Amino acid sequence: MAALASCKFPFVDRWKAAADKNGVLGFVDSVLSGYGQIAFNDNPLSGLLFLAGCFAGSVQNGVSSLICALTATAMAYLLLVPTIALRLGLYTFNAALAGMGIGLFIFPGQDVTAGLVFFSVVGGVLCVFLTAAFSGFLSKWNVPSLALPYCTVLFILVPASLLIPVIEPTTSVIPYLNEPALGASQVWTLPDFLTAFMNNFSEVLWQATPLSGAFFLAGVVVASRVDFVMVLIGSALASGFAIVLGLPQASNMIGIYGYNAVLLLLVLFGRGYAMSVRNFLFSVVMALVSVVITVWLSAVFAPLGAPVAAFPYVLLGILALLGKNGLAGLKWVDPLKWGVPETIAKALKEEM
């Protein structure tokens, strides 16, 4: 089956056509499309920009992510996963994210070590099986598993690393809360807010540098202008809401409270549900709620030494999609039609 790009960009269709005819290019396309799926598109240029954004923040995390993604893609090919799922990157993107998390949470500040390579390979293998398992289970309700596989992998591997000293981890996840719940005396400046705003995007790639955030934004805009506008809105609102709640300034400035909001807007507005004013309001409210869910899960997971990862967006996103029968004011979109909001809207219009 030929792989068709879900978004339009000058060279993408030609690249996809060439990858249909060449196995090596097909494998590369699967990997790059997997990185693109971090923002729910299969544009290989977006994927390349996201990968560059990861390396821009940390070469070590970039290597870990790439090892994990390559392992998962190879495993999926070996297990004869349906070609269209491979070429859309659906069996790669969770591994790409898991690899970033492995580098950040288990081996922060280290060079590329044998332990990092080992954990990255294990993470890639686990992501394939968990993607198949969760997708199979949720398919009963026609709901995608989103980033649940990679979140689960980090939930397993990060605490496990605390008790495997032979790999010499320097885990950054400590099993208790290390900062006050509130920061009422904080003083914010415009540069502080802009840093938080950009780092909400960089944290999607598990980085904390505005340069990585800029690469993320570039990857989004080449695939979808609608997505681009929505992530800008989501980032600004999430950082502002965290300030209103008095959440720790340091965490807010590195994007801890905003990246889940960005991802929720990507999955709900124009993708999970058709674009409309009502869906815009619904998606924004869910994005703001994700800030509170992030705080809650931070408290719940801290004693376990486990990262919150993207669990807030996954939890809210899956629940929102499971509730499609009760949300009569929103037009649900079959995940088989998911692409970018522009192509989805066009397809829905043609069906009328």
Kinemage of the C-alpha trace (Angstrom):
@kinemage 1
@onewidth
@group {chain A} dominant
@subgroup {mainchain}
@vectorlist {calphas} color= white
{ca met a 1} P 0.000 0.000 0.000
{ca ala a 2} L 1.405 3.383 -0.964
{ca ala a 3} L 2.044 5.843 1.838
{ca leu a 4} L 0.296 9.170 1.280
{ca ala a 5} L 1.361 12.265 3.151
{ca ser a 6} L -1.319 13.642 5.467
{ca cys a 7} L -0.118 17.189 4.831
{ca lys a 8} L 0.938 19.068 1.731
{ca phe a 9} L 4.453 20.427 1.362
{ca pro a 10} L 6.424 20.817 -1.898
{ca phe a 11} L 8.607 17.733 -1.772
{ca val a 12} L 6.726 15.439 0.636
{ca asp a 13} L 4.604 13.554 -1.903
{ca arg a 14} L 7.635 12.949 -4.140
{ca trp a 15} L 9.636 11.723 -1.161
{ca lys a 16} L 6.838 9.372 -0.109
{ca ala a 17} L 6.555 8.019 -3.659
{ca ala a 18} L 10.303 7.358 -3.810
{ca ala a 19} L 10.164 5.662 -0.403
{ca asp a 20} L 7.396 3.371 -1.689
{ca lys a 21} L 9.820 2.015 -4.275
{ca asn a 22} L 12.966 1.741 -2.155
{ca gly a 23} L 13.160 -0.276 1.050
{ca val a 24} L 15.964 1.783 2.584
{ca leu a 25} L 14.150 5.042 1.900
{ca gly a 26} L 10.977 3.444 3.242
{ca phe a 27} L 12.741 2.650 6.508
{ca val a 28} L 14.133 6.189 6.757
{ca asp a 29} L 10.685 7.596 5.991
{ca ser a 30} L 9.171 5.458 8.752
{ca val a 31} L 11.687 6.858 11.248
{ca leu a 32} L 11.291 10.489 10.190
{ca ser a 33} L 7.509 10.185 9.971
{ca gly a 34} L 7.627 8.745 13.483
{ca tyr a 35} L 9.322 11.892 14.708
{ca gly a 36} L 6.690 13.897 12.822
{ca gln a 37} L 3.987 12.024 14.730
{ca ile a 38} L 5.198 13.744 17.898
{ca ala a 39} L 2.975 16.565 16.590
{ca phe a 40} L 0.488 14.152 14.953
{ca asn a 41} L 1.628 14.438 11.353
{ca asp a 42} L 3.670 12.217 9.044
{ca asn a 43} L 5.666 14.976 7.381
{ca pro a 44} L 9.279 13.728 7.305
{ca leu a 45} L 10.535 17.319 7.233
{ca ser a 46} L 8.696 18.003 10.475
{ca gly a 47} L 10.254 14.848 11.871
{ca leu a 48} L 13.728 15.972 10.839
{ca leu a 49} L 13.185 19.353 12.515
{ca phe a 50} L 11.954 17.695 15.716
{ca leu a 51} L 14.997 15.424 15.736
{ca ala a 52} L 17.241 18.452 15.203
{ca gly a 53} L 15.500 20.187 18.085
{ca cys a 54} L 16.300 17.251 20.329
{ca phe a 55} L 19.988 17.297 19.366
{ca ala a 56} L 20.069 21.091 19.755
{ca gly a 57} L 19.218 20.691 23.416
{ca ser a 58} L 21.304 17.603 24.165
{ca val a 59} L 23.424 15.440 21.863
{ca gln a 60} L 23.208 12.628 24.386
{ca asn a 61} L 19.403 12.727 24.455
{ca gly a 62} L 19.338 12.915 20.667
{ca val a 63} L 21.475 9.780 20.385
{ca ser a 64} L 19.345 7.944 22.938
{ca ser a 65} L 16.170 8.934 21.091
{ca leu a 66} L 17.550 7.875 17.719
{ca ile a 67} L 18.722 4.486 19.029
{ca cys a 68} L 15.315 3.870 20.577
{ca ala a 69} L 13.474 4.947 17.403
{ca leu a 70} L 15.663 2.846 15.104
{ca thr a 71} L 15.249 -0.191 17.366
{ca ala a 72} L 11.464 0.140 17.441
{ca thr a 73} L 11.199 0.654 13.684
{ca ala a 74} L 13.404 -2.358 12.965
{ca met a 75} L 11.425 -4.491 15.423
{ca ala a 76} L 8.139 -3.402 13.839
{ca tyr a 77} L 9.445 -4.313 10.367
{ca leu a 78} L 10.641 -7.673 11.703
{ca leu a 79} L 7.215 -8.409 13.184
{ca leu a 80} L 5.475 -7.481 9.913
{ca val a 81} L 3.470 -4.617 11.347
{ca pro a 82} L 1.075 -3.310 8.637
{ca thr a 83} L 3.015 -1.189 6.144
{ca ile a 84} L 0.750 1.837 6.376
{ca ala a 85} L 1.172 1.958 10.173
{ca leu a 86} L 4.943 1.724 9.758
{ca arg a 87} L 5.133 4.431 7.120
{ca leu a 88} L 2.897 6.755 9.128
{ca gly a 89} L 5.421 6.415 11.955
{ca leu a 90} L 2.867 5.010 14.381
{ca tyr a 91} L 5.294 2.393 15.717
{ca thr a 92} L 8.214 4.816 15.938
{ca phe a 93} L 7.081 8.019 17.619
{ca asn a 94} L 6.584 6.555 21.101
{ca ala a 95} L 10.072 5.101 20.974
{ca ala a 96} L 11.537 8.427 19.814
{ca leu a 97} L 10.018 10.099 22.865
{ca ala a 98} L 10.953 7.273 25.227
{ca gly a 99} L 14.586 7.578 24.136
{ca met a 100} L 14.573 11.284 24.919
{ca gly a 101} L 13.211 10.526 28.376
{ca ile a 102} L 15.742 7.774 29.010
{ca gly a 103} L 18.594 10.161 28.321
{ca leu a 104} L 17.080 12.930 30.423
{ca phe a 105} L 15.793 11.046 33.452
{ca ile a 106} L 18.198 8.119 33.799
{ca phe a 107} L 21.502 9.423 32.413
{ca pro a 108} L 21.368 13.242 32.697
{ca gly a 109} L 24.657 14.934 31.942
{ca gln a 110} L 26.435 11.719 30.972
{ca asp a 111} L 28.141 10.889 27.718
{ca val a 112} L 26.737 8.086 25.583
{ca thr a 113} L 27.405 4.960 27.657
{ca ala a 114} L 26.765 1.238 27.281
{ca gly a 115} L 24.005 1.586 29.895
{ca leu a 116} L 22.275 4.305 27.897
{ca val a 117} L 22.445 2.236 24.704
{ca phe a 118} L 21.100 -0.816 26.551
{ca phe a 119} L 18.160 1.067 28.060
{ca ser a 120} L 17.409 2.737 24.720
{ca val a 121} L 17.240 -0.620 22.948
{ca val a 122} L 15.033 -2.092 25.683
{ca gly a 123} L 12.816 0.987 25.504
{ca gly a 124} L 12.434 0.633 21.745
{ca val a 125} L 11.426 -3.015 22.000
{ca leu a 126} L 8.940 -2.313 24.790
{ca cys a 127} L 7.368 0.520 22.826
{ca val a 128} L 6.522 -1.786 19.909
{ca phe a 129} L 4.791 -4.360 22.084
{ca leu a 130} L 2.990 -1.769 24.182
{ca thr a 131} L 1.839 0.113 21.075
{ca ala a 132} L 0.366 -3.090 19.663
{ca ala a 133} L -1.218 -4.033 23.002
{ca phe a 134} L -2.717 -0.654 23.874
{ca ser a 135} L -3.870 -0.035 20.313
{ca gly a 136} L -5.553 -3.428 20.217
{ca phe a 137} L -7.326 -2.794 23.511
{ca leu a 138} L -8.468 0.762 22.740
{ca ser a 139} L -9.542 -0.178 19.217
{ca lys a 140} L -12.712 -1.593 20.817
{ca trp a 141} L -13.776 2.033 21.209
{ca asn a 142} L -11.956 3.300 18.110
{ca val a 143} L -9.609 5.419 20.216
{ca pro a 144} L -5.836 5.696 19.572
{ca ser a 145} L -3.340 4.988 22.345
{ca leu a 146} L -1.583 8.346 21.757
{ca ala a 147} L 1.624 8.506 23.846
{ca leu a 148} L 0.503 5.933 26.413
{ca pro a 149} L 3.170 3.376 25.334
{ca tyr a 150} L 6.112 5.709 25.838
{ca cys a 151} L 4.751 7.041 29.124
{ca thr a 152} L 4.430 3.475 30.358
{ca val a 153} L 7.980 2.638 29.264
{ca leu a 154} L 9.370 5.554 31.271
{ca phe a 155} L 7.135 4.628 34.207
{ca ile a 156} L 8.816 1.197 34.143
{ca leu a 157} L 12.424 1.993 33.262
{ca val a 158} L 13.104 5.104 35.336
{ca pro a 159} L 12.221 3.569 38.729
{ca ala a 160} L 13.942 0.341 37.665
{ca ser a 161} L 17.156 2.261 37.021
{ca leu a 162} L 17.262 3.309 40.672
{ca leu a 163} L 17.929 -0.315 41.648
{ca ile a 164} L 20.297 -1.344 38.822
{ca pro a 165} L 23.589 0.253 39.856
{ca val a 166} L 25.649 -1.697 37.314
{ca ile a 167} L 24.514 0.708 34.582
{ca glu a 168} L 25.749 3.701 36.603
{ca pro a 169} L 22.670 5.893 36.254
{ca thr a 170} L 22.623 9.435 37.579
{ca thr a 171} L 18.867 9.626 37.629
{ca ser a 172} L 17.380 13.093 37.966
{ca val a 173} L 14.113 11.751 39.344
{ca ile a 174} L 14.260 11.777 43.128
{ca pro a 175} L 11.557 9.999 45.139
{ca tyr a 176} L 10.172 13.031 46.930
{ca leu a 177} L 8.958 16.544 46.146
{ca asn a 178} L 11.926 18.886 46.166
{ca glu a 179} L 10.263 22.261 45.815
{ca pro a 180} L 7.379 24.078 47.526
{ca ala a 181} L 3.904 23.650 46.118
{ca leu a 182} L 3.307 27.394 45.838
{ca gly a 183} L 5.394 30.398 44.992
{ca ala a 184} L 3.277 33.409 45.919
{ca ser a 185} L 6.241 35.800 46.148
{ca gln a 186} L 7.480 35.167 42.618
{ca val a 187} L 8.185 38.122 40.346
{ca trp a 188} L 7.690 37.611 36.618
{ca thr a 189} L 9.157 39.713 33.822
{ca leu a 190} L 8.325 39.602 30.113
{ca pro a 191} L 11.600 37.772 29.283
{ca asp a 192} L 10.742 35.202 31.979
{ca phe a 193} L 7.325 34.627 30.434
{ca leu a 194} L 8.754 34.348 26.915
{ca thr a 195} L 11.262 31.776 28.173
{ca ala a 196} L 8.446 29.731 29.717
{ca phe a 197} L 6.407 30.162 26.538
{ca met a 198} L 9.189 28.761 24.312
{ca asn a 199} L 10.192 26.020 26.722
{ca asn a 200} L 6.651 24.626 26.686
{ca phe a 201} L 7.485 23.577 23.124
{ca ser a 202} L 10.993 22.389 23.922
{ca glu a 203} L 9.660 20.162 26.727
{ca val a 204} L 7.629 18.232 24.149
{ca leu a 205} L 11.085 17.085 22.990
{ca trp a 206} L 12.293 16.717 26.584
{ca gln a 207} L 14.566 19.740 26.330
{ca ala a 208} L 14.649 23.004 28.258
{ca thr a 209} L 16.132 25.447 25.780
{ca pro a 210} L 14.193 27.928 23.624
{ca leu a 211} L 16.270 26.816 20.606
{ca ser a 212} L 14.694 23.364 20.794
{ca gly a 213} L 11.317 25.063 21.114
{ca ala a 214} L 12.027 27.015 17.926
{ca phe a 215} L 12.796 23.777 16.060
{ca phe a 216} L 9.525 22.326 17.347
{ca leu a 217} L 7.545 25.338 16.137
{ca ala a 218} L 9.240 25.148 12.737
{ca gly a 219} L 8.312 21.476 12.477
{ca val a 220} L 4.690 22.231 13.334
{ca val a 221} L 4.258 25.140 10.924
{ca val a 222} L 5.597 23.281 7.866
{ca ala a 223} L 2.891 20.662 8.416
{ca ser a 224} L -0.098 22.707 9.590
{ca arg a 225} L -0.798 26.383 10.087
{ca val a 226} L -3.853 25.535 12.197
{ca asp a 227} L -1.728 23.447 14.563
{ca phe a 228} L 0.814 26.269 14.694
{ca val a 229} L -1.766 28.808 15.867
{ca met a 230} L -3.225 26.391 18.402
{ca val a 231} L 0.098 25.526 20.035
{ca leu a 232} L 0.903 29.233 20.387
{ca ile a 233} L -2.422 29.783 22.151
{ca gly a 234} L -1.999 26.710 24.336
{ca ser a 235} L 1.502 27.617 25.452
{ca ala a 236} L 0.581 31.171 26.403
{ca leu a 237} L -2.542 30.121 28.315
{ca ala a 238} L -0.824 27.272 30.183
{ca ser a 239} L 2.092 29.409 31.364
{ca gly a 240} L -0.262 32.202 32.375
{ca phe a 241} L -2.535 29.800 34.264
{ca ala a 242} L 0.448 28.326 36.116
{ca ile a 243} L 1.438 31.845 37.162
{ca val a 244} L -2.095 32.543 38.416
{ca leu a 245} L -1.976 29.315 40.438
{ca gly a 246} L 1.349 30.373 41.958
{ca leu a 247} L 3.169 27.257 40.782
{ca pro a 248} L 6.977 27.192 41.125
{ca gln a 249} L 8.548 29.695 38.755
{ca ala a 250} L 11.595 27.548 37.958
{ca ser a 251} L 9.423 24.644 36.797
{ca asn a 252} L 7.140 26.952 34.836
{ca met a 253} L 10.099 28.553 33.064
{ca ile a 254} L 11.412 25.207 31.801
{ca gly a 255} L 7.989 24.253 30.438
{ca ile a 256} L 6.850 21.681 32.981
{ca tyr a 257} L 3.275 22.966 33.146
{ca gly a 258} L 2.741 23.798 29.478
{ca tyr a 259} L 3.834 20.964 27.209
{ca asn a 260} L 0.854 18.754 28.007
{ca ala a 261} L -1.472 21.637 27.156
{ca val a 262} L 0.282 22.029 23.798
{ca leu a 263} L -0.169 18.336 23.028
{ca leu a 264} L -3.822 18.327 24.083
{ca leu a 265} L -4.662 21.137 21.688
{ca leu a 266} L -2.930 19.226 18.902
{ca val a 267} L -4.901 16.057 19.527
{ca leu a 268} L -8.337 17.564 20.188
{ca phe a 269} L -8.757 20.608 17.964
{ca gly a 270} L -9.381 19.653 14.352
{ca arg a 271} L -8.068 16.136 14.862
{ca gly a 272} L -9.968 14.253 17.551
{ca tyr a 273} L -12.951 16.483 16.901
{ca ala a 274} L -13.723 18.665 13.888
{ca met a 275} L -12.801 22.334 13.992
{ca ser a 276} L -15.531 24.535 15.444
{ca val a 277} L -15.912 27.360 17.950
{ca arg a 278} L -17.378 24.907 20.449
{ca asn a 279} L -14.411 22.543 20.024
{ca phe a 280} L -11.975 25.439 20.371
{ca leu a 281} L -13.468 26.336 23.748
{ca phe a 282} L -13.536 22.681 24.811
{ca ser a 283} L -9.903 22.146 23.793
{ca val a 284} L -8.726 25.283 25.603
{ca val a 285} L -10.513 24.266 28.802
{ca met a 286} L -8.957 20.792 28.626
{ca ala a 287} L -5.537 22.360 28.078
{ca leu a 288} L -5.933 24.455 31.222
{ca val a 289} L -7.127 21.435 33.196
{ca ser a 290} L -3.943 19.627 32.128
{ca val a 291} L -1.941 22.081 34.260
{ca val a 292} L -3.792 20.913 37.368
{ca ile a 293} L -3.470 17.258 36.328
{ca thr a 294} L 0.277 17.768 35.923
{ca val a 295} L 0.543 19.045 39.499
{ca trp a 296} L -1.553 16.135 40.774
{ca leu a 297} L 0.498 13.479 39.009
{ca ser a 298} L 3.746 15.127 40.114
{ca ala a 299} L 2.681 14.569 43.717
{ca val a 300} L 1.450 11.017 43.038
{ca phe a 301} L 4.502 9.861 41.067
{ca ala a 302} L 7.232 11.541 43.116
{ca pro a 303} L 7.411 8.849 45.846
{ca leu a 304} L 7.784 6.231 43.090
{ca gly a 305} L 10.717 8.007 41.463
{ca ala a 306} L 8.723 8.080 38.207
{ca pro a 307} L 8.351 10.979 35.755
{ca val a 308} L 4.973 12.503 34.946
{ca ala a 309} L 5.966 12.459 31.255
{ca ala a 310} L 2.944 13.017 28.975
{ca phe a 311} L 0.459 11.188 31.209
{ca pro a 312} L -1.681 14.349 31.745
{ca tyr a 313} L -2.330 14.827 28.027
{ca val a 314} L -2.729 11.074 27.463
{ca leu a 315} L -5.227 10.717 30.301
{ca leu a 316} L -7.309 13.722 29.276
{ca gly a 317} L -7.012 13.009 25.554
{ca ile a 318} L -8.129 9.389 25.771
{ca leu a 319} L -10.972 10.245 28.155
{ca ala a 320} L -12.126 13.056 25.859
{ca leu a 321} L -12.186 10.687 22.886
{ca leu a 322} L -13.872 7.897 24.849
{ca gly a 323} L -16.638 10.360 25.713
{ca lys a 324} L -17.523 11.022 22.074
{ca asn a 325} L -21.036 9.590 22.413
{ca gly a 326} L -21.840 11.984 25.222
{ca leu a 327} L -20.414 15.091 23.571
{ca ala a 328} L -23.174 15.836 21.113
{ca gly a 329} L -21.939 19.355 20.476
{ca leu a 330} L -18.678 18.095 18.964
{ca lys a 331} L -18.188 16.240 15.681
{ca trp a 332} L -15.976 13.214 16.318
{ca val a 333} L -13.349 12.328 13.705
{ca asp a 334} L -12.500 8.682 13.025
{ca pro a 335} L -8.772 8.176 13.809
{ca leu a 336} L -8.405 6.509 10.384
{ca lys a 337} L -9.017 9.978 8.892
{ca trp a 338} L -6.495 11.748 11.092
{ca gly a 339} L -3.943 13.855 9.305
{ca val a 340} L -3.585 17.576 9.880
{ca pro a 341} L -6.628 19.764 10.635
{ca glu a 342} L -6.637 21.237 7.122
{ca thr a 343} L -6.870 17.881 5.334
{ca ile a 344} L -9.351 16.538 7.877
{ca ala a 345} L -11.643 19.543 7.372
{ca lys a 346} L -11.447 19.108 3.604
{ca ala a 347} L -12.310 15.412 3.842
{ca leu a 348} L -15.250 16.077 6.152
{ca lys a 349} L -16.561 18.754 3.806
{ca glu a 350} L -16.398 16.382 0.831
{ca glu a 351} L -18.471 13.838 2.778
{ca met a 352} L -21.337 16.291 3.269
